[in-house]
């Protein structure tokens, strides 16, 4: 038995999630929580060992990136303090050989493509030698038995089931440090290679299992912290998940530097590590990336947003659940280029292309909502009149091959960005945000399918050029988005829906190829809203703070925070708590 012993556990300047909730009032909260009454969340291995001491068979399953050997070491120490000496069985010893797993997953990894693969159509059972699993299941003894590792729930023996969670940001921080591996791999690879395998194989396979066993989990552990765990009973967790979606849901955002990153997030959002050059992204609401934090008596436990969807997706999506199931279809994130650089010149795939090549159901349909801007900030959008595909491709390839700057505006239109303007980016639209913008990106959920065609000759934070996908871009570009048509059809023109003395409700029409639509409230005092059995995603884009009222409870939302109003909420009110009128953006499925 060994405690985890790696030279470096995580590579990130970002702080680990604290065990106890910090008091953050009146400003953007980087640790939003959903409060549970009583003392339902517990700290540490000692308390967990006491709870499990008299369970004859325990199965500890969990997600990729969890340090199972470390968990075993610390929990076994806690058991020994109670006079217990369980037999530990590592179920990952029943995995197929690494060569067999490599052959199994090869069709989903996209060959030499550095970014893209195809969503795996596999189950976790496919990674295991079922005869070996059966042998482990048939082990008998008088001592307490603890099966542990990814796949422990596959053991066909009655026992207490624990599921061990870890946040997606910590998985990535650990992969960058080389302290974890992919499912079935013996060694860590380059972090970008590992991420591709996480996205297209590991996360897909493990999420299928999580959904399958959600009702069987007896205890849920948050194992993302290096030195401590928090845990909750499965019954309480499921009950509170159902309660949470009857009120506003705010997932935990997380923040990342980038090659083009800026200073707005760093300057405006409190509690972030300042020892970074920039922040490029704030992941505000993306079902595969974010987590949900429960808090009880000040103690925090995080689990993945998709786990909330598995437990309460129908209440969240309402009438749209049958179509989208557990994939919450809207994402919000921030792109910060304040005193930074231009984003790459890029486009996103057509629906038929993303389905055929990557196995996604819906494609990446974006809009840029300009939350803030300064100086001569630009949005690059659509082609100049008369640009021919061959000329554009040749210019891109010449720049790439010779390392020469490209005159982007010879081919792509540039517009001075307008604060609170909405710029439409349906699939196949050439686009980029220029420097000095804070973009609220409102989009459909797929988020890695960006075909970068020109990246201003810069390198990534690791000193290497970012992958360029000229041909994939050319296969998807819509050259009809050009000339006067761009301003006509790709820059949203607000339309008044309803106006009273207290509130102006505007429609910010999206493109016909967007699956979501956008409304905006300009509010002096109060407005009543009905979800009409559809999820709403809200963001306070102007003003200090507002209250969202559901029943007799008020939930305070601060400037730039994003929240979901689940469909099951029904009627709710927005109350302006700022001195001046506020603006609230609302996105929803058409």
C-alpha positions as CSV (number, residue, x, y, z in Angstrom):
1,X,0.0,0.0,0.0
2,X,1.5,3.4,-1.0
3,X,0.4,7.0,-0.7
4,X,0.3,8.8,-4.1
5,X,3.9,9.7,-4.9
6,X,4.3,11.8,-8.0
7,X,6.8,14.7,-8.5
8,X,4.0,17.1,-9.4
9,X,0.3,16.4,-8.9
10,X,-1.3,19.3,-10.8
11,X,-0.1,21.9,-13.2
12,X,-2.1,25.1,-12.8
13,X,-2.0,28.4,-11.0
14,X,-5.6,28.0,-10.1
15,X,-6.5,27.3,-6.5
16,X,-8.1,24.0,-5.4
17,X,-11.7,24.1,-4.3
18,X,-11.6,24.9,-0.6
19,X,-13.3,22.5,1.8
20,X,-15.2,25.3,3.5
21,X,-17.2,27.9,1.5
22,X,-15.5,31.4,1.6
23,X,-17.7,34.3,2.3
24,X,-18.1,36.3,-0.9
25,X,-20.7,39.0,-0.9
26,X,-21.7,41.6,-3.5
27,X,-19.4,40.5,-6.3
28,X,-19.1,37.7,-8.8
29,X,-18.8,34.4,-6.9
30,X,-16.4,31.9,-8.2
31,X,-17.7,29.3,-5.8
32,X,-21.5,29.4,-6.1
33,X,-23.2,26.8,-3.9
34,X,-26.6,25.1,-3.4
35,X,-27.3,25.0,0.3
36,X,-28.4,21.8,2.1
37,X,-29.9,22.1,5.5
38,X,-28.3,20.3,8.4
39,X,-24.9,18.6,8.5
40,X,-25.2,16.4,5.5
41,X,-21.7,16.8,3.9
42,X,-18.8,15.3,5.8
43,X,-15.1,15.8,5.8
44,X,-12.3,13.3,5.7
45,X,-11.3,9.6,5.6
46,X,-11.8,9.1,9.3
47,X,-15.5,9.9,9.2
48,X,-15.9,7.8,6.0
49,X,-14.2,4.8,7.6
50,X,-16.5,5.0,10.6
51,X,-19.5,5.0,8.3
52,X,-18.2,2.0,6.3
53,X,-16.6,0.0,9.2
54,X,-19.4,-2.6,9.4
55,X,-20.1,-3.0,5.7
56,X,-18.9,-6.5,4.7
57,X,-18.4,-5.6,1.0
58,X,-17.6,-2.1,-0.3
59,X,-17.1,-1.1,-3.9
60,X,-15.3,2.2,-4.6
61,X,-15.9,3.2,-8.2
62,X,-15.1,6.6,-9.7
63,X,-14.0,8.8,-12.5
64,X,-10.8,9.0,-14.5
65,X,-8.2,11.2,-12.8
66,X,-9.0,10.0,-9.2
67,X,-5.9,8.9,-7.3
68,X,-7.3,5.5,-6.2
69,X,-4.1,4.3,-4.6
70,X,-3.9,7.4,-2.5
71,X,-7.6,7.0,-1.5
72,X,-6.8,3.4,-0.6
73,X,-3.8,4.4,1.5
74,X,-5.6,7.0,3.5
75,X,-8.8,5.1,4.0
76,X,-7.0,2.0,5.1
77,X,-5.1,4.0,7.7
78,X,-8.5,5.3,9.0
79,X,-9.8,1.7,9.0
80,X,-6.7,0.5,11.0
81,X,-7.4,3.1,13.7
82,X,-10.8,1.4,14.1
83,X,-9.2,-2.1,14.3
84,X,-10.3,-3.0,10.8
85,X,-8.0,-4.7,8.3
86,X,-10.0,-5.1,5.1
87,X,-8.9,-7.0,2.0
88,X,-8.3,-4.5,-0.8
89,X,-8.9,-5.7,-4.4
90,X,-7.9,-3.5,-7.3
91,X,-10.5,-4.2,-10.0
92,X,-8.3,-2.5,-12.7
93,X,-6.2,-5.6,-12.5
94,X,-9.0,-7.1,-14.6
95,X,-8.6,-4.6,-17.4
96,X,-7.7,-6.0,-20.8
97,X,-4.1,-5.6,-21.9
98,X,-3.0,-2.1,-22.9
99,X,-2.5,-3.3,-26.5
100,X,-6.0,-4.7,-26.6
101,X,-7.4,-1.4,-25.3
102,X,-5.4,0.6,-27.8
103,X,-6.9,-1.5,-30.6
104,X,-10.4,-1.1,-29.1
105,X,-10.3,2.7,-29.0
106,X,-8.2,3.3,-32.1
107,X,-11.3,4.0,-34.4
108,X,-12.3,6.8,-32.1
109,X,-9.0,8.7,-31.8
110,X,-8.8,10.2,-35.3
111,X,-5.4,8.8,-36.2
112,X,-2.8,11.6,-36.3
113,X,-5.2,14.4,-36.0
114,X,-4.0,16.4,-32.9
115,X,-7.4,17.6,-31.9
116,X,-10.4,15.6,-33.2
117,X,-11.6,12.1,-32.9
118,X,-15.1,10.5,-32.8
119,X,-17.4,9.9,-29.8
120,X,-16.8,6.3,-28.6
121,X,-19.7,3.8,-28.9
122,X,-18.4,1.6,-26.1
123,X,-19.3,0.6,-22.6
124,X,-16.8,0.2,-19.7
125,X,-17.3,-3.5,-19.8
126,X,-15.6,-3.5,-23.2
127,X,-12.3,-2.5,-21.4
128,X,-12.4,-5.4,-19.1
129,X,-11.6,-9.1,-19.2
130,X,-15.0,-10.4,-18.0
131,X,-13.6,-13.7,-16.8
132,X,-11.1,-11.9,-14.6
133,X,-13.9,-9.7,-13.3
134,X,-15.9,-12.7,-12.5
135,X,-13.0,-14.3,-10.6
136,X,-12.7,-11.1,-8.5
137,X,-16.4,-11.2,-7.9
138,X,-16.2,-14.7,-6.6
139,X,-13.5,-14.0,-4.0
140,X,-14.6,-14.9,-0.5
141,X,-13.2,-14.4,2.9
142,X,-14.1,-13.6,6.5
143,X,-12.6,-10.2,6.4
144,X,-14.2,-7.1,5.0
145,X,-13.6,-6.7,1.3
146,X,-13.1,-3.4,-0.5
147,X,-13.1,-3.4,-4.3
148,X,-11.7,-0.2,-5.7
149,X,-10.8,1.5,-9.0
150,X,-12.6,2.5,-12.1
151,X,-15.2,-0.2,-12.8
152,X,-15.7,-1.4,-9.2
153,X,-19.4,-1.2,-9.7
154,X,-19.1,-4.0,-12.3
155,X,-18.3,-6.5,-9.6
156,X,-21.3,-8.8,-9.4
157,X,-21.5,-9.0,-5.6
158,X,-23.9,-7.3,-3.3
159,X,-22.2,-4.5,-1.5
160,X,-22.1,-0.8,-0.6
161,X,-21.4,1.3,-3.6
162,X,-19.3,4.5,-3.4
163,X,-18.7,6.8,-6.4
164,X,-15.7,9.0,-6.4
165,X,-16.0,12.3,-8.3
166,X,-13.4,14.7,-9.6
167,X,-13.9,18.0,-11.4
168,X,-13.0,18.3,-15.1
169,X,-10.7,21.2,-14.5
170,X,-8.7,19.2,-12.0
171,X,-8.5,16.2,-14.4
172,X,-6.9,18.5,-16.9
173,X,-4.5,20.1,-14.4
174,X,-3.4,16.6,-13.3
175,X,-3.0,15.5,-16.9
176,X,-0.7,18.5,-17.6
177,X,1.4,17.5,-14.7
178,X,1.6,13.9,-16.0
179,X,0.3,12.5,-12.7
180,X,-2.6,10.6,-14.2
181,X,-3.2,8.5,-17.3
182,X,-6.1,7.7,-19.6
183,X,-8.4,4.8,-19.0
184,X,-6.3,1.6,-19.6
185,X,-3.1,3.4,-20.3
186,X,0.1,2.7,-18.4
187,X,1.8,6.1,-18.9
188,X,0.8,9.7,-19.2
189,X,1.0,11.2,-22.7
190,X,1.2,14.8,-23.9
191,X,-1.7,16.6,-22.2
192,X,-3.4,17.6,-25.5
193,X,-3.3,14.0,-26.6
194,X,-4.7,12.9,-23.3
195,X,-7.5,15.5,-23.5
196,X,-8.5,14.2,-27.0
197,X,-8.8,10.7,-25.5
198,X,-10.6,12.0,-22.5
199,X,-13.2,13.9,-24.6
200,X,-13.9,11.2,-27.2
201,X,-13.4,8.0,-25.2
202,X,-12.9,8.1,-21.4
203,X,-15.6,10.7,-20.5
204,X,-18.1,9.3,-22.9
205,X,-17.7,5.7,-21.6
206,X,-17.6,6.7,-17.9
207,X,-20.7,9.0,-18.2
208,X,-22.7,6.1,-19.6
209,X,-21.8,4.1,-16.5
210,X,-22.5,7.1,-14.1
211,X,-26.0,7.4,-15.6
212,X,-26.6,3.7,-15.3
213,X,-25.6,3.4,-11.6
214,X,-26.9,6.8,-10.4
215,X,-29.7,5.2,-8.3
216,X,-27.4,2.6,-6.8
217,X,-24.8,4.9,-5.3
218,X,-24.7,4.7,-1.5
219,X,-22.1,7.4,-0.9
220,X,-20.7,10.1,-3.2
221,X,-17.1,11.4,-2.6
222,X,-15.6,14.6,-3.9
223,X,-11.9,13.6,-4.4
224,X,-10.6,16.6,-6.4
225,X,-8.5,18.1,-3.5
226,X,-5.0,16.9,-3.0
227,X,-5.2,16.2,0.7
228,X,-8.8,16.0,1.7
229,X,-12.2,14.5,0.6
230,X,-15.7,15.5,1.3
231,X,-18.6,13.0,1.1
232,X,-22.4,12.7,1.2
233,X,-24.9,9.8,1.3
234,X,-26.4,8.8,-2.0
235,X,-29.9,9.2,-0.8
236,X,-29.4,12.8,0.4
237,X,-27.5,13.7,-2.8
238,X,-30.3,12.4,-5.1
239,X,-33.0,14.1,-3.0
240,X,-31.1,17.4,-2.9
241,X,-30.4,17.2,-6.7
242,X,-34.2,17.0,-7.3
243,X,-34.7,20.0,-4.9
244,X,-31.9,22.0,-6.5
245,X,-33.6,22.1,-9.9
246,X,-36.7,23.7,-8.5
247,X,-34.7,26.9,-8.1
248,X,-31.9,28.8,-10.0
249,X,-28.9,26.6,-10.8
250,X,-25.5,28.2,-11.0
251,X,-22.6,25.8,-11.9
252,X,-19.1,26.5,-10.7
253,X,-17.1,28.5,-13.3
254,X,-13.5,28.0,-14.0
255,X,-10.8,30.1,-15.7
256,X,-7.9,29.4,-18.0
257,X,-5.1,31.5,-19.5
258,X,-4.6,31.4,-23.3
259,X,-2.4,32.6,-26.1
260,X,-4.7,35.5,-26.8
261,X,-6.0,36.0,-23.3
262,X,-6.7,39.4,-21.7
263,X,-6.9,41.3,-18.4
264,X,-10.7,41.9,-17.9
265,X,-11.4,38.7,-15.9
266,X,-8.2,39.1,-13.9
267,X,-9.1,42.7,-13.0
268,X,-12.8,42.3,-12.4
269,X,-13.3,38.9,-10.8
270,X,-12.2,38.5,-7.2
271,X,-10.7,35.4,-5.7
272,X,-8.7,34.3,-8.7
273,X,-4.9,33.7,-8.6
274,X,-3.3,36.9,-9.9
275,X,0.0,35.1,-10.6
276,X,-0.9,34.5,-14.3
277,X,-0.2,36.5,-17.5
278,X,-3.9,36.5,-18.5
279,X,-7.2,34.8,-18.5
280,X,-8.6,33.8,-21.9
281,X,-11.7,31.9,-20.9
282,X,-14.2,31.6,-18.2
283,X,-16.2,28.4,-18.6
284,X,-19.5,29.6,-17.3
285,X,-21.9,26.9,-18.3
286,X,-20.8,23.8,-20.3
287,X,-22.3,20.5,-19.4
288,X,-19.2,18.4,-20.0
289,X,-16.8,20.8,-18.2
290,X,-18.5,22.4,-15.2
291,X,-19.6,21.1,-11.8
292,X,-22.3,21.8,-9.2
293,X,-21.4,22.6,-5.6
294,X,-23.6,21.5,-2.7
295,X,-22.9,23.2,0.6
296,X,-23.9,22.0,4.1
297,X,-22.8,23.8,7.3
298,X,-20.2,25.6,5.3
299,X,-18.6,22.4,3.8
300,X,-18.5,22.1,0.0
301,X,-18.9,19.0,-2.3
302,X,-18.7,19.3,-6.0
303,X,-20.1,16.9,-8.6
304,X,-20.3,17.2,-12.4
305,X,-23.0,19.1,-14.1
306,X,-23.7,16.1,-16.3
307,X,-24.4,14.1,-13.1
308,X,-27.1,16.6,-12.2
309,X,-28.5,16.2,-15.7
310,X,-28.6,12.4,-15.2
311,X,-30.5,12.8,-12.0
312,X,-32.9,15.6,-13.0
313,X,-32.5,16.3,-16.7
314,X,-36.3,16.2,-17.4
315,X,-37.0,18.8,-14.8
316,X,-34.2,21.0,-16.2
317,X,-35.1,20.8,-19.9
318,X,-38.8,20.2,-19.7
319,X,-40.4,19.9,-23.1
320,X,-37.0,19.8,-24.7
321,X,-35.8,16.7,-22.8
322,X,-36.9,14.1,-25.3
323,X,-34.8,15.8,-28.0
324,X,-31.6,16.6,-26.1
325,X,-31.8,14.1,-23.2
326,X,-28.9,14.6,-20.8
327,X,-26.9,17.0,-23.1
328,X,-27.8,20.4,-21.9
329,X,-27.8,22.1,-25.3
330,X,-26.8,25.7,-24.5
331,X,-23.4,26.9,-23.2
332,X,-22.2,30.3,-22.0
333,X,-18.6,31.3,-21.7
334,X,-16.4,34.4,-21.6
335,X,-13.7,35.2,-24.1
336,X,-11.4,37.9,-22.7
337,X,-9.1,39.8,-25.2
338,X,-8.8,43.0,-23.1
339,X,-5.1,44.1,-23.7
340,X,-4.7,40.6,-25.2
341,X,-4.7,39.5,-28.8
342,X,-7.1,38.5,-31.6
343,X,-8.7,35.1,-31.6
344,X,-7.8,32.8,-34.5
345,X,-9.6,33.2,-37.8
346,X,-11.9,30.2,-37.6
347,X,-15.2,28.5,-38.4
348,X,-17.3,25.7,-37.0
349,X,-18.6,22.5,-38.8
350,X,-21.9,22.1,-40.5
351,X,-24.3,19.7,-38.7
352,X,-23.9,16.9,-41.3
353,X,-20.1,17.2,-41.0
354,X,-19.9,17.0,-37.2
355,X,-22.3,14.1,-37.2
356,X,-20.4,12.2,-39.9
357,X,-16.8,12.9,-38.8
358,X,-17.1,13.3,-35.0
359,X,-20.2,11.5,-33.9
360,X,-21.8,14.6,-32.3
361,X,-25.6,15.1,-32.5
362,X,-25.6,18.9,-32.8
363,X,-23.0,21.3,-34.1
364,X,-21.3,24.4,-32.7
365,X,-23.6,27.3,-33.4
366,X,-22.2,30.5,-31.8
367,X,-23.1,34.1,-31.1
368,X,-20.9,36.8,-29.7
369,X,-22.6,39.1,-27.1
370,X,-20.2,42.0,-26.4
371,X,-20.4,42.4,-22.6
372,X,-17.6,45.0,-22.6
373,X,-15.1,46.5,-25.0
374,X,-12.7,49.4,-25.3
375,X,-10.8,51.5,-27.9
376,X,-11.0,50.3,-31.5
377,X,-12.1,46.7,-30.6
378,X,-13.2,44.8,-33.7
379,X,-15.3,41.7,-34.6
380,X,-14.2,39.8,-37.7
381,X,-17.3,38.4,-39.4
382,X,-18.1,37.0,-42.9
383,X,-16.3,37.5,-46.1
384,X,-15.6,40.6,-48.2
385,X,-17.7,40.8,-51.4
386,X,-16.4,38.5,-54.1
387,X,-13.9,36.5,-52.2
388,X,-13.3,33.2,-54.0
389,X,-12.6,30.0,-52.1
390,X,-9.4,29.1,-54.0
391,X,-7.9,32.6,-53.4
392,X,-8.7,32.4,-49.7
393,X,-7.3,28.9,-49.3
394,X,-4.1,29.8,-51.2
395,X,-3.6,32.8,-48.9
396,X,-4.0,30.7,-45.8
397,X,-1.7,28.0,-47.1
398,X,1.0,30.4,-48.2
399,X,0.9,32.1,-44.8
400,X,1.2,28.7,-43.0
401,X,3.9,27.3,-45.2
402,X,6.1,30.4,-45.3
403,X,5.4,31.8,-41.9
404,X,4.2,35.1,-43.5
405,X,1.6,37.4,-42.1
406,X,-1.7,37.4,-43.9
407,X,-3.8,40.5,-44.7
408,X,-7.0,39.2,-43.0
409,X,-9.2,42.1,-43.9
410,X,-8.5,41.6,-47.6
411,X,-10.8,38.5,-47.2
412,X,-12.7,38.9,-43.9
413,X,-14.9,41.8,-42.9
414,X,-14.2,43.7,-39.8
415,X,-16.8,45.6,-37.7
416,X,-16.2,48.0,-34.8
417,X,-17.7,46.0,-31.9
418,X,-20.7,47.5,-30.2
419,X,-21.3,47.0,-26.5
420,X,-24.3,44.8,-26.0
421,X,-24.3,44.0,-29.6
422,X,-25.1,40.4,-30.7
423,X,-23.0,38.9,-33.6
424,X,-24.4,35.7,-35.2
425,X,-22.0,32.9,-36.1
426,X,-24.0,30.0,-37.7
427,X,-22.0,27.0,-38.8
428,X,-19.5,27.7,-41.5
429,X,-19.1,31.4,-40.8
430,X,-15.6,32.8,-40.9
431,X,-15.1,34.9,-37.7
432,X,-12.9,36.0,-34.9
433,X,-13.0,38.4,-31.9
434,X,-10.4,41.1,-32.1
435,X,-8.5,42.3,-29.0
436,X,-10.1,44.5,-26.3
437,X,-13.4,42.7,-26.2
438,X,-15.1,40.8,-23.4
439,X,-17.3,38.4,-25.3
440,X,-20.1,36.5,-23.7
441,X,-20.2,33.5,-26.1
442,X,-23.7,32.1,-26.3
443,X,-23.7,28.9,-28.2
444,X,-24.9,25.4,-28.6
445,X,-23.0,23.0,-26.3
446,X,-20.3,21.4,-28.5
447,X,-17.2,23.5,-27.8
448,X,-14.0,22.0,-29.1
449,X,-14.9,21.9,-32.8
450,X,-13.1,25.1,-33.9
451,X,-11.3,24.9,-37.2
452,X,-8.5,27.5,-36.9
453,X,-7.3,28.6,-40.3
454,X,-5.1,31.6,-39.4
455,X,-3.6,32.2,-35.9
456,X,-1.6,35.4,-36.4
457,X,1.7,33.4,-36.5
458,X,1.8,33.1,-32.7
459,X,2.5,30.1,-30.5
460,X,0.5,28.6,-27.6
461,X,1.5,29.0,-24.0
462,X,3.6,25.8,-24.3
463,X,5.7,27.5,-27.0
464,X,4.3,25.4,-29.8
465,X,2.0,26.5,-32.6
466,X,-1.6,25.7,-32.1
467,X,-3.1,23.2,-34.6
468,X,-4.3,24.7,-37.9
469,X,-7.1,23.1,-39.8
470,X,-7.3,24.8,-43.2
471,X,-8.8,22.0,-45.1
472,X,-11.5,21.2,-42.5
473,X,-12.3,24.9,-42.5
474,X,-12.6,25.0,-46.3
475,X,-14.9,22.0,-46.2
476,X,-17.3,23.9,-44.0
477,X,-17.1,27.6,-44.9
478,X,-20.2,29.4,-46.3
479,X,-18.9,31.9,-48.8
480,X,-22.4,33.3,-49.3
481,X,-22.0,35.0,-45.9
482,X,-20.3,37.9,-47.6
483,X,-20.6,41.6,-48.6
484,X,-23.8,43.4,-47.5
485,X,-25.4,40.1,-46.5
486,X,-23.2,39.9,-43.4
487,X,-24.5,43.1,-41.8
488,X,-28.0,42.2,-42.9
489,X,-28.2,38.7,-41.5
490,X,-25.3,38.2,-39.1
491,X,-25.6,41.2,-36.9
492,X,-28.7,40.9,-34.7
493,X,-31.2,43.9,-34.8
494,X,-33.2,44.2,-31.5
495,X,-36.9,44.1,-31.8
496,X,-39.3,45.3,-29.1
497,X,-41.6,42.5,-27.8
498,X,-43.2,44.4,-24.9
499,X,-42.6,47.7,-23.2
500,X,-44.0,49.0,-19.9
501,X,-42.9,51.8,-17.6
502,X,-40.7,49.3,-15.7
503,X,-39.4,46.9,-18.3
504,X,-38.4,46.7,-22.0
505,X,-38.4,43.2,-23.3
506,X,-36.4,42.8,-26.6
507,X,-35.9,40.0,-29.0
508,X,-32.3,39.7,-30.3
509,X,-33.0,37.4,-33.2
510,X,-30.6,34.6,-33.9
511,X,-29.9,33.0,-37.2
512,X,-32.3,30.5,-38.7
513,X,-29.5,27.8,-38.2
514,X,-29.3,28.5,-34.5
515,X,-31.2,26.1,-32.2
516,X,-31.6,28.8,-29.5
517,X,-32.9,32.3,-29.3
518,X,-32.1,35.3,-27.2
519,X,-34.2,37.8,-25.3
520,X,-33.0,40.8,-23.3
521,X,-34.7,42.6,-20.4
522,X,-33.9,46.3,-19.7
523,X,-35.4,46.5,-16.3
524,X,-36.0,49.4,-13.8
525,X,-37.8,47.5,-11.1
526,X,-39.4,44.0,-11.5
527,X,-40.6,41.6,-14.2
528,X,-42.4,38.3,-14.0
529,X,-41.3,35.5,-16.2
530,X,-42.7,32.0,-17.0
531,X,-40.4,29.2,-18.2
532,X,-43.3,27.7,-20.2
533,X,-41.7,24.3,-19.5
534,X,-38.4,25.3,-21.2
535,X,-35.0,26.0,-19.6
536,X,-33.8,29.6,-19.5
537,X,-30.2,30.6,-19.3
538,X,-29.7,34.1,-17.8
539,X,-26.8,36.5,-17.4
540,X,-26.7,39.9,-15.8
541,X,-24.9,41.9,-18.5
542,X,-25.4,45.4,-17.0
543,X,-25.9,46.4,-13.4
544,X,-24.4,45.4,-10.0
545,X,-26.9,42.7,-8.9
546,X,-30.4,41.4,-9.2
547,X,-32.6,39.1,-7.2
548,X,-34.3,36.1,-8.8
549,X,-37.5,35.3,-6.9
550,X,-38.9,31.7,-6.9
551,X,-41.9,31.3,-4.6
552,X,-40.9,33.0,-1.3
553,X,-37.2,32.7,-1.8
554,X,-34.8,35.3,-3.3
555,X,-31.5,34.4,-5.0
556,X,-29.0,37.2,-5.6
557,X,-27.2,37.2,-8.9
558,X,-24.2,39.5,-9.5
559,X,-22.8,41.2,-12.6
560,X,-21.6,38.8,-15.2
561,X,-22.9,35.7,-13.4
562,X,-24.7,33.0,-15.4
563,X,-27.5,30.8,-14.1
564,X,-30.0,28.2,-15.4
565,X,-33.7,28.6,-14.6
566,X,-34.9,24.9,-15.0
567,X,-38.1,24.4,-16.8
568,X,-39.7,22.9,-13.7
569,X,-39.4,26.3,-11.9
570,X,-42.3,27.6,-13.9
571,X,-42.9,31.2,-12.8
572,X,-40.2,33.4,-11.4
573,X,-39.5,37.1,-11.0
574,X,-36.4,39.3,-11.7
575,X,-36.0,42.2,-9.3
576,X,-33.5,45.0,-10.0
577,X,-31.4,45.7,-6.9
578,X,-29.0,48.2,-8.6
579,X,-29.3,51.9,-8.6
580,X,-29.8,52.2,-12.4
581,X,-31.6,50.0,-14.9
582,X,-30.1,46.6,-15.4
583,X,-29.8,44.4,-18.5
584,X,-30.5,40.6,-18.4
585,X,-29.9,38.3,-21.3
586,X,-32.0,35.2,-21.6
587,X,-31.2,32.3,-24.0
588,X,-33.6,29.4,-24.6
589,X,-34.2,26.6,-27.1
590,X,-36.4,27.7,-30.0
